[in-house]
Amino acid sequence: NAGVTQTPKFQVLKTGQSMTLQCAQDMNHEYMSWYRQDPGMGLRLIHYSVGAGITDQGEVPNGYNVSRSTTEDFPLRLLSAAPSQTSVYFCASSRQGATGELFFGEGSRLTVL
Amino acid sequence: AQKVTQAQTEISVVEKEDVTLDCVYETRDTTYYLFWYKQPPSGELVFLIRRNSFDEQNEISGRYSWNFQKSTSSFNFTITASQVVDSAVYFCALSEDLGKLIFGTGTRLQVFP
């Protein structure tokens, strides 16, 4: 059982570069979301999706794009990386939306120089 | 607007002590869900409990117990007879709808032998 798979686990970028964090789940969950975790800030919601073709913004969406073309995949794109986007990113999925238990990926540590 | 406050940034105890982690939430909805998640030093996020706003019964699971009080908007978590393996960051979270789960900033618990 793979659950929620995030890639890459580690990435170093230069300011201005773009990249995509991949997230895939094999549990047929309709709901998927992206969080970033920063020291002292807890987890903050970036974007979420309640099903294929539907996405919406969370608390801190600026600088990030998402799309949901399939139930399984929910990639997070950084269009022009900034040092402020240095963080640990977690993807999560749930059977019952944000009101259900979230299953998290292992996290992706991103450093922007 | 949703808000979750975990005022205790860090707690240190000696093994076998009982410890309570506080969580205070704000919401305008009458229907909402509360959660606790654990993040051990390895970094993954582990679901502990989910409680809806209509169920104020306290819950006990082994050494873990949760005290939900709507009158004080609190959902506190107690670990009885703490163990070194309980050392982790614990997050309280709140959801009002299918889209957004909002986390507190977390409480780091250190249990010393």
Interface residues (C-beta under 8 A of the other chain):
Chain A: Y31 S33 Y35 G40 M41 G42 L43 R44 L45 Y48 V50 D56 G58 E59 V88 F90 A92 Q96 G97 A98 T99 G100 E101 L102 F103 F104 E106 G107
Chain B: Q6 T9 Y33 F35 Y37 G43 E44 L45 F47 R50 N52 F91 S95 D97 L98 G99 K100 L101 I102 F103 G104 T105 G106
